[in-house]
């Protein structure tokens, strides 16, 4: 099991950041992802695997004026 924004999500071997985004239905184009307090670049979403018991934070970037 992992935590995504402090909510549990079932974990499976080989799970990637992209899998987490799909499982939680995150579609916003401007996201910041932290995996165990380490920033994950957008280009690495498909290749970065999530270890069991990881903490994932998904932050929506919003700008305005």
Buried (B, 14 or more C-beta within 10 A) or exposed (E): EBBBEEEEBEBEEEBBBBBBBEEBEBEEEEBEBEBEEEEBEEEBBEEBEBEEEBBBBBEEEEEEE
